[in-house]
């Protein structure tokens, strides 16, 4: 796998990686005492939206500016990206 991007927010580390088929996969790790790993989850890009990850009722949207977590259409959490690195 090769890294597409790395993002950090106050509560999460996120890695987006390409596999050998050029599909993008999301790996997320919650920070803190309740640390939990999420992924790998299939990821797609949506023009004007960013990286979109669907996990059951939950949708994660990652941009260079923020991580947004939705349950259905309800925004549960949004955090600004405080550190990132993108493949050039």
C-alpha positions as CSV (number, residue, x, y, z in Angstrom):
1,X,0.0,0.0,0.0
2,X,1.1,3.5,-0.6
3,X,0.0,6.6,1.3
4,X,-2.4,9.0,-0.3
5,X,-2.8,11.3,2.7
6,X,-2.4,11.7,6.4
7,X,-4.7,13.9,8.5
8,X,-4.7,14.7,12.2
9,X,-7.5,16.4,14.2
10,X,-7.8,17.0,17.9
11,X,-9.2,13.5,18.4
12,X,-8.2,11.4,15.4
13,X,-5.3,10.2,13.2
14,X,-6.4,9.3,9.7
15,X,-4.4,7.6,6.9
16,X,-5.7,7.2,3.4
17,X,-3.8,4.5,1.4
18,X,-3.9,3.1,-2.1
19,X,-3.9,-0.7,-2.6
20,X,-2.4,-2.5,-5.6
21,X,-5.7,-1.9,-7.5
22,X,-5.5,1.8,-6.9
23,X,-8.5,1.8,-4.5
24,X,-8.3,4.1,-1.6
25,X,-8.7,2.8,2.0
26,X,-9.4,4.7,5.2
27,X,-7.6,3.9,8.5
28,X,-8.7,6.0,11.4
29,X,-7.4,5.9,15.0
30,X,-9.2,7.7,17.8
31,X,-6.8,9.4,20.3
32,X,-6.9,9.2,24.0
33,X,-7.9,6.6,26.6
34,X,-10.8,5.4,24.4
35,X,-8.4,4.8,21.4
36,X,-10.1,2.8,18.8
37,X,-9.0,1.8,15.3
38,X,-11.5,2.0,12.4
39,X,-10.7,0.4,9.0
40,X,-9.7,-0.5,6.6
41,X,-12.8,1.0,4.9
42,X,-13.2,1.6,1.2
43,X,-13.0,5.3,0.3
44,X,-14.0,7.2,-2.7
45,X,-13.4,10.8,-3.7
46,X,-16.3,13.1,-4.5
47,X,-15.7,16.3,-6.5
48,X,-16.2,19.3,-4.2
49,X,-16.7,17.1,-1.1
50,X,-13.4,15.3,-0.5
51,X,-12.7,11.7,0.6
52,X,-16.0,9.9,1.5
53,X,-16.1,6.8,3.7
54,X,-19.3,4.9,4.4
55,X,-19.5,2.5,7.4
56,X,-23.0,1.3,8.0
57,X,-25.1,4.2,9.1
58,X,-22.0,6.4,9.5
59,X,-20.3,8.5,6.9
60,X,-16.9,10.1,7.3
61,X,-15.9,13.0,5.1
62,X,-12.2,14.1,5.1
63,X,-10.9,17.2,3.4
64,X,-7.7,19.1,3.9
65,X,-9.6,21.4,6.3
66,X,-11.8,19.0,8.4
67,X,-13.2,15.6,9.4
68,X,-17.0,15.4,9.5
69,X,-18.8,12.4,10.9
70,X,-22.4,11.9,10.0
71,X,-25.1,9.4,11.2
72,X,-27.5,9.3,8.3
73,X,-27.9,13.0,7.4
74,X,-27.2,14.2,11.0
75,X,-23.8,15.8,11.6
76,X,-22.4,14.2,14.8
77,X,-19.0,15.7,14.9
78,X,-16.8,18.0,12.9
79,X,-13.1,18.7,13.7
80,X,-10.6,20.9,11.9
81,X,-7.5,19.3,10.5
82,X,-4.5,20.4,12.5
83,X,-1.8,18.5,10.6
84,X,-1.8,16.9,7.2
85,X,0.3,15.6,4.4
86,X,-0.9,14.8,0.9
87,X,0.7,12.9,-1.9
88,X,1.9,15.4,-4.5
